[in-house]
């Protein structure tokens, strides 16, 4: 019987976003396969996390495309981006805590591609006069990642309603990023 790799990855993502310390046995159970079958797909936890990283990057790139970052006002593009990325926010929150993904020379180039595209959105907002210029595009990008991870954890823990995710992330970020008229 062939193992549906996408099903295994999505099952692992769903479990690990709820319980990041889950064992490979628990991941196998969540996917409805044996541990041996899981190990044939992924040699260990690191290989599984790397596969989840590739899935997370692909989902983020699809969200960036769907958000149409070059259209309209930059603030509206940020709102669209948060809305489009919300389904992957739990996985991103998990990946955000996996330090080995961001250390050393083995870092996946996909993260840099995401950073460039999101920073370009913030730069566009600055150039149009919509966003503050004292906050760098790199900092605004990191702030967006941090807010999305925090929002995903808050929703997952039931401290915040899932329906509030997009509004709470976008408005908090934009409330700090928008340029205000000097009084």
N, C-alpha and C positions, 0 to 999 in steps of 0.2 A: 504494500500500500504506500503510495506516495504521500509525503508530508507536505502540507501547504505551508511553505515558509512564511508567507505573509500572515496567515492565521497565527502561527507560532509567535511571530514578532509582535503582532497586535495584542495577543494574549499576554505576552511578557510585558509589554508597555503598560497595559491596563493594570496588571498586578504591581509592577515596580513603581508606578506613579502613586499607588496607594500605600505600598510597603517597600521602600527602597532596599531594605535589608533581606528581601526574600531570597531563599536558597534556590539552587538550580532544581532541586526536587519540587519545590513549590511552583516554580515556573513551568515545569513539565506538567504537573497536575492541572494548572490553570489552562494550559494549552490542550489538555486531554491526550497527552502522549506520555510515553515512558521516559525515564531519565536517560536511558541508553539512546533512545531516538533523538532526544534533545541534544545529547552530546555528539551524535553523528552530524547534526546541523551546525552546532556551535561547540567548539572544543572546550570552552569554559566560559566563565562569567565575562571575562574581558572580550572574548569574541562576540558574545551576545550583546554586550554594551556597545561595541563598535558597530554592530549591525543596527542596533536601535539608533545610534548616532546618525547613520546614513539615512534611516527612515525619517528621523526628526529633521534633518537638513532638507531632504526632499519635500517634506510637508511644508516646511517654512518657505522654500523657494516657490512652491505652488501657491501658497498664501500671498507671497509678494507679487506674483503675477496676477492673481485674482484681485488684489487690492488696487491695481492700476495706479501705482505710486506717482506717475508723472502727470496724472490728470487732476485738474481742479486745484483748489486750495490745499496747501500742504497739511493743514490741520485736519481737513476732511480725509485726506489720504492716510493720515495716522489712524483716524477712527476706523477707516475701512480695513487697514492692516490688522489692527487689534481684533476686529470682528472676524476676519478671515483666518487668523492664526489661533483663535480661541480653541478649536477642536484639538489642536496639538499642544496646547499650553501645559497640560499635565506631563506629557512626555518631555517637553522642554524643561520643565521644573526638575524632573528627575535627572536629565542630562546635565543641567546647570550645576548639580552637586557632584558630578563625576569628575573629579579633578584630573584624573589621568587623561581625559579627553583634551585638556587645554594646556598640558605641560609638554615640554620637549619639542623635538623636531618632527614627531609623528602626528602633529595636529592635522586634522582633516581640513583641507583647503576650502571646504564648503562653508565653514564658519566665517572665513575671511570674505567669501563672496556675499554672504548675508550681511556682514558688517558694512561692506562697501555700498550695497544697495540701500540699506536703511540710513546710513550716514548721509548719502546723497539726498534722500528725502528731507532730512533735517537741514542740510546745507541749502537746499532749494527754499525751504521756509525762511531761513535766515536771509538769503539773498532777496527774497520778495518783501522783506520787512515784517513778515508774520511772526517769526520766532526771534527770541533774544539772541544777541550775538556774543554775549559773555559766557555762554555755555557751548562748549565745542560739540560738533556733530558726533564725535566719538563718545563723549560723555552722555549725550542724549540717547544714543544707541544703547549704551550699557544700562542707563536708567530704564529704558523700555524693557530690556531683557529682565532686569531685576523686578520690575513691577509685574510683568507677566508671570514670572515664577512665583512671586509672593501671592498674586491673585489666584493662581492655580491651586496653591496650597490652601489658601483660605476657603476657596470653594470646596475643595476636596474634604476639608475638615468640617464643613458645614457652618463655618463662621460667617460666610457671605453667600448670598443667593447666586446661583449660577447665572441667572438672568441679569445680574448686575455687573458681571465681569467686564464687558466691553466698556460700559459707561465709567466704571470706577477706575480702570486702568487709563483710558484715554483722557478722561477729565483731570485726573491727578497729574499726569505727565504734562498735558497741555496747559494746565493751570500754572505750572512752574516754567514752561517753555515759552509761552506767548509773550510777545513784547507788549509792554504797557506804555501808554503815553505818560510822559513826565508831567508831574503837577507843579 
